Amino acid sequence: MDAFAEACKYMNNLRLVLIGQGNIQELSLNNRPFNDKITFKGFLMPAEIKEFYQITDIGVIPSLYDHCPYTVLEMISYQIPLILSKINGLNEILEENQCVFVSYLNTEEGEVYLDIKELCNAILCLARDNEMAKNIASNAFKEKLFNFSAYNMVSKMNNVYSTFLQHT
């Protein structure tokens, strides 16, 4: 929310749509000057989510712990340029030319938090540079969608099971 608020200072035409359940429902929007730019949709059925994917300009996945979210794969299939947190799992799915990674920082107490300035800059970069946004989305689609096809996933799981059975 803070990164989006900061980005709104530089680009007035930004809009944020939050879909899903969990922590987003706990966010307080009291007295924030950009409330009219945010929509909370909550839980949606798959068909409704697909409608949003068709009009989405940028996908942001600021996860702390999410090794392979289906949301990322779905957004890749719709060729949505992605901003992802640079965590184990996500940084193994995509490479630098297939998304924009945002770092997490640690407090002295060991708490982990998103680099708000870096996320704001990533949002502004993709919002301002349509060519870059198209290129990273296309790169992710071309190079990664095949790796996560149903055929490939089943084949890889069969290999895991075969290896396991050979050693038991």
C-alpha atoms as one frame of an Amber mdcrd trajectory, in Angstrom:
protein
   0.000   0.000   0.000   2.816   2.385   0.853   4.593   1.728  -2.448   1.359
   2.264  -4.365   0.689   5.501  -2.465   4.184   6.730  -3.298   3.799   5.787
  -6.979   0.488   7.703  -7.118   2.407  10.882  -6.292   4.202  10.537  -9.643
   1.460   8.992 -11.795  -2.099  10.056 -11.158  -3.692   7.416 -13.403  -2.664
   4.358 -11.346  -5.324   2.007  -9.970  -4.891  -0.895  -7.540  -7.230  -3.892
  -7.438  -6.663  -6.372  -4.612  -8.075  -9.849  -5.127  -8.070 -12.634  -2.568
  -8.373 -13.166   1.121  -6.022 -12.907   4.061  -3.927  -9.931   5.065  -5.409
  -7.634   2.423  -8.684  -7.668   4.325  -6.920  -6.289   7.394  -5.387  -3.274
   5.674  -6.622  -0.006   7.011  -7.462   2.642   4.475  -8.570   5.271   6.941
  -7.606   8.796   5.969  -5.499   7.781   2.993  -5.597  10.252   0.103  -5.596
   7.522  -2.541  -8.579   5.453  -1.300 -10.497   6.198  -4.498  -7.740   4.429
  -6.471  -8.047   1.108  -4.585 -10.650  -1.613  -4.953 -10.846  -4.663  -2.682
 -12.540  -7.537  -4.492 -11.994 -10.280  -1.901 -12.466 -13.887  -2.979 -13.455
 -14.325  -6.623 -14.385 -17.347  -8.670 -11.886 -18.361 -11.406 -14.031 -16.928
 -14.214 -14.155 -13.551 -12.447 -10.396 -13.570 -11.907  -9.837 -14.252 -15.615
 -11.834 -11.111 -16.419  -9.417  -9.080 -14.300  -6.376 -10.733 -15.889  -7.621
  -9.583 -19.290  -7.514  -5.927 -18.208  -4.477  -6.060 -15.899  -1.470  -3.952
 -16.852   0.934  -5.084 -14.103   0.844  -7.982 -11.658   2.473  -7.539  -8.250
   3.203 -10.558  -6.036   4.877  -9.243  -2.851   5.022 -12.644  -1.112   7.322
 -13.423   1.790   6.796 -17.185   1.615   5.286 -18.623  -1.539   7.438 -21.030
  -3.487   5.252 -21.490  -6.574   1.996 -19.569  -6.497  -0.453 -20.457  -9.234
  -1.219 -16.754  -9.516   2.214 -16.201 -11.064   1.662 -18.981 -13.602  -1.810
 -17.663 -14.417  -0.488 -14.139 -14.956   2.300 -15.491 -17.176  -0.322 -17.246
 -19.300  -2.089 -13.876 -19.783   1.257 -12.210 -20.576   0.972  -9.805 -17.665
   4.293  -8.155 -16.730   5.169  -9.143 -13.184   6.791  -7.537 -10.179   7.819
 -10.283  -7.767   9.511 -10.391  -4.419  12.955 -11.931  -4.733  12.371 -14.961
  -2.529  13.327 -18.599  -2.889  10.890 -20.189  -5.259   9.835 -17.149  -7.231
  13.429 -16.379  -8.195  13.756 -19.975  -9.403  10.682 -19.733 -11.647  11.565
 -16.492 -13.432  14.750 -14.683 -14.336  15.641 -10.994 -14.438  14.526 -10.527
 -18.061  11.149 -12.160 -17.334   9.958  -9.972 -14.446  11.067  -7.195 -12.129
  12.323  -8.464  -8.783  11.942  -6.434  -5.593  14.129  -7.134  -2.575  13.173
  -7.728   0.991  15.084  -6.092   3.803  15.621  -7.144   7.426  15.259  -5.048
  10.547  17.773  -5.360  13.376  15.167  -7.478  15.171  15.100  -9.902  12.246
  11.732  -8.864  10.831  11.460  -9.045   7.064   9.841  -6.264   5.056   9.516
  -5.238   1.444  11.741  -2.480   0.083   8.965   0.071  -0.486  11.091   2.459
  -2.545  12.228  -0.353  -4.844   8.627  -1.562  -5.297   7.454   1.984  -6.047
  10.209   2.364  -8.656   9.298  -0.999 -10.223   5.631   0.013 -10.492   6.543
   3.338 -12.079   9.071   1.739 -14.424   6.573  -0.759 -15.862   3.720   1.765
 -15.905   5.813   4.268 -17.870   7.680   1.885 -20.173   5.145  -0.165 -22.138
   7.860  -1.675 -24.323   9.766  -3.014 -21.331   6.549  -4.328 -19.787   5.636
  -6.142 -23.014   9.134  -7.584 -23.377   9.368  -9.075 -19.900   5.841 -10.475
 -20.147   6.631 -12.001 -23.531   9.932 -13.436 -22.269   8.203 -15.065 -19.322
   5.435 -16.435 -21.528   7.754 -17.888 -24.185  10.363 -19.379 -21.901   8.349
 -20.475 -18.897   4.883 -21.459 -19.980   6.214 -24.612 -21.640   8.075 -25.579
 -18.454   4.822 -25.488 -16.500   2.546 -27.118 -19.064   0.402 -29.993 -17.807
   2.390 -32.438 -19.948   5.732 -31.261 -18.599   4.555 -31.207 -14.978   3.167
 -34.768 -15.217   6.372 -35.939 -16.876   8.509 -34.414 -14.116   6.308 -35.931
 -11.391   6.567 -39.351 -13.058  10.349 -39.015 -12.986  10.258 -38.181  -9.272
   8.046 -41.199  -8.528  10.180 -43.504 -10.691  13.347 -42.387  -8.924  11.697
 -42.852  -5.545  10.431 -46.345  -6.416  13.871 -47.407  -7.657  15.391 -46.529
  -4.285  12.797 -48.279  -2.108
